[in-house]
Amino acid sequence: MDLIARNFRWLMLISGVLTASMFYGLFAPQAALESMFGASFNGQLEGLVIRSWSALVGLIGVMLIYGAFSPQNRVCCAVFAATSKAIFVVLVLLYGQQYLATAAPAVALDLLVIVFTLLFLLATRRRALAAVRAAPCDCRRRWSSECHSLIGSSPPA
């Protein structure tokens, strides 16, 4: 797990660049829809929705890239991105099974990001618990008021 925590920023960076590539749907919504789902549309409303969706997905990619370079915001960015990706995966599995063959690469990448984010969060929590337990007693008392809510434990007496 320590390996995941040390290298998680690279996963964030790579998946962020791939996710941000969906910005191209702002300029080519038909191509984005066809490449992602193997389907086409023929109305202005669909074009508007696909452009908006592409922008939102692209922004999640930008958030992943930002989190890769900003350790203090990494957890927040990873949680938001993984949540967004989990919603997409669930929606495709529940309502878009006819598109699953075409969307499989995106679903697989999103599942990978979700799993590694969960492992990263576990590793981060373990690391925080170990730091608090290893701290001297006076330091524990000082840290407890700030950290006990973060790691889910009660402050030492």
ABEGO torsion letter per residue (X at the ends): XAAAAAAAAAAAAAAAAAAAAAAAAAABAAAAAAAAAGBBBABAAAAAAAAAAAAAAAAAAAAAAAAAABAAAAAAAAAAAAAAAAAAAAAAAAAAAAAAAAAAAAAAAAAAAAAAAAAAAAAAAAAAAAAAAABBAAAAAAAAAAAAAAAGBBBBX
